């Protein structure tokens, strides 16, 4: 559950000095003696650095599920999506048969400026071959990324040109968007999907809201499905755009962290107009703050399934070698006073991680009636005094059951073996020019393009080669409608962008379709 790695932070000084008592009676003295003894007296040689890391991990594992230790490399990888940028050449790519295929150059990025195009194959980096040599995706990314201002020489193969092209790209800061899609889904109804809450989310949201209002938006669907969270301050800024001045958004409280309140300021961009928030079992942390604030103030409806239930606040503690401890120091509470952290037993991380699977097994994802809250967890919204519950995620106002029939075993295995995505990439690579000529606008494509039967036949044949077959004709027939829709969306993504992808996939999103009915 990679989304849930995006942790919630308090905006406090992570480098504040901690007072450490190393007197003879201190437990820390005992720990220090043990480490020195093992390092100097143990029968075999030991990696002292790893010994200390394992000791830290061992202590944190006995605490709550969100107190963690990260190596310097893990810290860098985790922070990039939250900081909203990285340094590199600026291309979206995928691997096709051991070759890097450019899906789209980042608009305004260094590769686009130098003439790299969608459909290009990057075959070498600084005279080192990266195609046909079984190089990992991680190793390729490592070669493409680098400090801003440094140069990298790319060898590029382009369809229709026999010679390998050479491009010298100057690396630059590449923005990472936290908003996946923004578009008008119906007349007067806007749609915004937030993937995570990063340093740039608020600015992105403001830009999206302004653009949609120019297009006549009166109501908004805010999609937080599968949003694993991110920065607390980003969640506060997002919620602020929908709430009135001095409305409480969230507060935090802990044993050594006194209560801190976060309230809305004046001048939100969408304080009036209908709002519906979409959530599911993977909506967590900062995304639950926004959902809870909008629900508690009766500002809008929450639609979908019960959220993850992550209501713990982590403080980052930087260590000298660039590693980091994220230590839980407080709970956060919604405006009505709900703590939505779901129950857990200290040290039982595996059981905690199995919670979403257990919800599926128990039938909760198919029926709201299977969720039961104790009366002690009952709270009331602040304006209409509706009953809401704490102690285990945000329960939606309008429950939408998970349709398990949509995703057949055959479809799951095709996706797992990358057969669907590879078929799409090959198709767009071969027909990109013809498709662009035939469908000059997305609306034209959406209305008239149909997946050719040859593409479906190719997927089935490729699946057969890899021992992925439908159990019977009935399973194949159940697979095809969603498969065709997904293929159409993936082709639209490669021809245009993520807005077009989500616009097509919205047809299969039951929560989104229910939201449209409610509006």
ChimeraX attribute file (.defattr): number of C-alpha atoms within 10 A of each C-alpha:
attribute: neighborCount
match mode: 1-to-1
recipient: residues
	/A:1	8
	/A:2	6
	/A:3	16
	/A:4	19
	/A:5	13
	/A:6	22
	/A:7	27
	/A:8	31
	/A:9	22
	/A:10	18
	/A:11	12
	/A:12	9
	/A:13	10
	/A:14	16
	/A:15	10
	/A:16	9
	/A:17	8
	/A:18	7
	/A:19	6
	/A:20	8
	/A:21	11
	/A:22	12
	/A:23	10
	/A:24	9
	/A:25	9
	/A:26	11
	/A:27	11
	/A:28	14
	/A:29	14
	/A:30	13
	/A:31	12
	/A:32	11
	/A:33	11
	/A:34	11
	/A:35	15
	/A:36	12
	/A:37	11
	/A:38	15
	/A:39	16
	/A:40	12
	/A:41	9
	/A:42	10
	/A:43	8
	/A:44	8
	/A:45	10
	/A:46	12
	/A:47	9
	/A:48	14
	/A:49	9
	/A:50	10
	/A:51	14
	/A:52	12
	/A:53	15
	/A:54	13
	/A:55	14
	/A:56	14
	/A:57	16
	/A:58	14
	/A:59	13
	/A:60	21
	/A:61	18
	/A:62	14
	/A:63	17
	/A:64	18
	/A:65	21
	/A:66	21
	/A:67	22
	/A:68	22
	/A:69	23
	/A:70	18
	/A:71	15
	/A:72	16
	/A:73	10
	/A:74	13
	/A:75	16
	/A:76	13
	/A:77	12
	/A:78	15
	/A:79	15
	/A:80	15
	/A:81	21
	/A:82	23
	/A:83	17
	/A:84	18
	/A:85	18
	/A:86	20
	/A:87	18
	/A:88	27
	/A:89	26
	/A:90	26
	/A:91	22
	/A:92	14
	/A:93	18
	/A:94	18
	/A:95	17
	/A:96	16
	/A:97	11
	/A:98	16
	/A:99	20
	/A:100	23
	/A:101	24
	/A:102	21
	/A:103	24
	/A:104	23
	/A:105	22
	/A:106	18
	/A:107	13
	/A:108	10
	/A:109	19
	/A:110	22
	/A:111	23
	/A:112	18
	/A:113	13
	/A:114	12
	/A:115	11
	/A:116	24
	/A:117	17
	/A:118	21
	/A:119	23
	/A:120	20
	/A:121	25
	/A:122	23
	/A:123	22
	/A:124	21
	/A:125	20
	/A:126	14
	/A:127	11
	/A:128	12
	/A:129	14
	/A:130	22
	/A:131	19
	/A:132	11
	/A:133	10
	/A:134	10
	/A:135	13
	/A:136	12
	/A:137	15
	/A:138	9
	/A:139	10
	/A:140	15
	/A:141	12
	/A:142	11
	/A:143	16
	/A:144	21
	/A:145	17
	/A:146	19
	/A:147	13
	/A:148	15
	/A:149	13
	/A:150	14
	/A:151	17
	/A:152	19
	/A:153	16
	/A:154	23
	/A:155	20
	/A:156	21
	/A:157	19
	/A:158	17
	/A:159	11
	/A:160	6
	/A:161	8
	/A:162	8
	/A:163	9
	/A:164	15
	/A:165	15
	/A:166	14
	/A:167	16
	/A:168	15
	/A:169	23
	/A:170	19
	/A:171	22
	/A:172	22
	/A:173	18
	/A:174	20
	/A:175	18
	/A:176	17
	/A:177	18
	/A:178	23
	/A:179	22
	/A:180	16
	/A:181	20
	/A:182	24
	/A:183	20
	/A:184	21
	/A:185	16
	/A:186	11
	/A:187	11
	/A:188	14
	/A:189	21
	/A:190	24
	/A:191	24
	/A:192	23
	/A:193	22
	/A:194	23
	/A:195	23
	/A:196	28
	/A:197	32
	/A:198	29
	/A:199	19
	/A:200	19
	/A:201	25
	/A:202	22
	/A:203	12
	/A:204	17
	/A:205	21
	/A:206	16
	/A:207	12
	/A:208	19
	/A:209	21
	/A:210	13
	/A:211	16
	/A:212	22
	/A:213	18
	/A:214	9
	/A:215	15
	/A:216	13
	/A:217	21
	/A:218	16
	/A:219	23
	/A:220	26
	/A:221	25
	/A:222	20
	/A:223	25
	/A:224	25
	/A:225	23
	/A:226	22
	/A:227	27
	/A:228	28
	/A:229	31
	/A:230	28
	/A:231	23
	/A:232	26
	/A:233	19
	/A:234	24
	/A:235	27
	/A:236	23
	/A:237	22
	/A:238	24
	/A:239	28
	/A:240	29
	/A:241	22
	/A:242	23
	/A:243	26
	/A:244	20
	/A:245	15
	/A:246	12
	/A:247	17
	/A:248	22
	/A:249	26
	/A:250	25
	/A:251	19
	/A:252	21
	/A:253	17
	/A:254	15
	/A:255	9
	/A:256	8
	/A:257	11
	/A:258	10
	/A:259	13
	/A:260	12
	/A:261	14
	/A:262	18
	/A:263	19
	/A:264	21
	/A:265	15
	/A:266	14
	/A:267	13
	/A:268	18
	/A:269	16
	/A:270	21
	/A:271	17
	/A:272	14
	/A:273	12
	/A:274	16
	/A:275	24
	/A:276	25
	/A:277	28
	/A:278	26
	/A:279	31
	/A:280	26
	/A:281	23
	/A:282	22
	/A:283	30
	/A:284	33
	/A:285	33
	/A:286	31
	/A:287	35
	/A:288	26
	/A:289	28
	/A:290	26
	/A:291	30
	/A:292	30
	/A:293	27
	/A:294	25
	/A:295	26
	/A:296	28
	/A:297	22
	/A:298	18
	/A:299	20
	/A:300	20
	/A:301	20
	/A:302	26
	/A:303	26
	/A:304	25
	/A:305	29
	/A:306	25
	/A:307	29
	/A:308	27
	/A:309	23
	/A:310	31
	/A:311	27
	/A:312	27
	/A:313	25
	/A:314	22
	/A:315	20
	/A:316	24
	/A:317	18
	/A:318	17
	/A:319	14
	/A:320	8
	/A:321	8
	/A:322	13
	/A:323	17
	/A:324	19
	/A:325	21
	/A:326	21
	/A:327	20
	/A:328	22
	/A:329	19
	/A:330	21
	/A:331	20
	/A:332	27
	/A:333	23
	/A:334	26
	/A:335	25
	/A:336	22
	/A:337	16
	/A:338	24
	/A:339	24
	/A:340	29
	/A:341	21
	/A:342	17
	/A:343	11
	/A:344	13
	/A:345	12
	/A:346	13
	/A:347	16
	/A:348	14
	/A:349	16
	/A:350	9
	/A:351	12
	/A:352	17
	/A:353	12
	/A:354	10
	/A:355	15
	/A:356	16
	/A:357	11
	/A:358	14
	/A:359	16
	/A:360	14
	/A:361	11
	/A:362	13
	/A:363	15
	/A:364	19
	/A:365	26
	/A:366	18
	/A:367	14
	/A:368	17
	/A:369	10
	/A:370	11
	/A:371	13
	/A:372	9
	/A:373	12
	/A:374	9
	/A:375	8
	/A:376	9
	/A:377	14
	/A:378	13
	/A:379	17
	/A:380	17
	/A:381	20
	/A:382	14
	/A:383	10
	/A:384	10
	/A:385	13
	/A:386	13
	/A:387	11
	/A:388	20
	/A:389	23
	/A:390	24
	/A:391	19
	/A:392	20
	/A:393	25
	/A:394	31
	/A:395	26
	/A:396	23
	/A:397	19
	/A:398	17
	/A:399	21
	/A:400	24
	/A:401	17
	/A:402	19
	/A:403	11
	/A:404	10
	/A:405	10
	/A:406	15
	/A:407	13
	/A:408	17
	/A:409	17
	/A:410	20
	/A:411	22
	/A:412	14
	/A:413	18
	/A:414	24
	/A:415	15
	/A:416	11
	/A:417	14
	/A:418	13
	/A:419	19
	/A:420	25
	/A:421	20
	/A:422	16
	/A:423	18
	/A:424	20
	/A:425	21
	/A:426	14
	/A:427	13
	/A:428	20
	/A:429	18
	/A:430	13
	/A:431	11
	/A:432	18
	/A:433	11
	/A:434	10
	/A:435	15
	/A:436	14
	/A:437	10
	/A:438	12
	/A:439	16
	/A:440	10
	/A:441	11
	/A:442	15
	/A:443	11
	/A:444	11
	/A:445	16
	/A:446	16
	/A:447	9
	/A:448	9
	/A:449	14
	/A:450	12
	/A:451	14
	/A:452	9
	/A:453	10
	/A:454	9
	/A:455	16
	/A:456	17
	/A:457	11
	/A:458	14
	/A:459	18
	/A:460	20
	/A:461	14
	/A:462	18
	/A:463	21
	/A:464	13
	/A:465	10
	/A:466	13
	/A:467	11
	/A:468	19
	/A:469	19
	/A:470	20
	/A:471	10
	/A:472	9
	/A:473	9
	/A:474	9
	/A:475	16
	/A:476	17
	/A:477	11
	/A:478	16
	/A:479	20
	/A:480	15
	/A:481	12
	/A:482	18
	/A:483	19
	/A:484	17
	/A:485	17
	/A:486	21
	/A:487	22
	/A:488	21
	/A:489	24
	/A:490	24
	/A:491	21
	/A:492	22
	/A:493	19
	/A:494	22
	/A:495	21
	/A:496	16
	/A:497	17
	/A:498	18
	/A:499	20
	/A:500	24
	/A:501	22
	/A:502	23
	/A:503	19
	/A:504	20
	/A:505	16
	/A:506	16
	/A:507	12
	/A:508	15
	/A:509	14
	/A:510	15
	/A:511	24
	/A:512	23
	/A:513	14
	/A:514	16
	/A:515	22
	/A:516	16
	/A:517	8
	/A:518	11
	/A:519	13
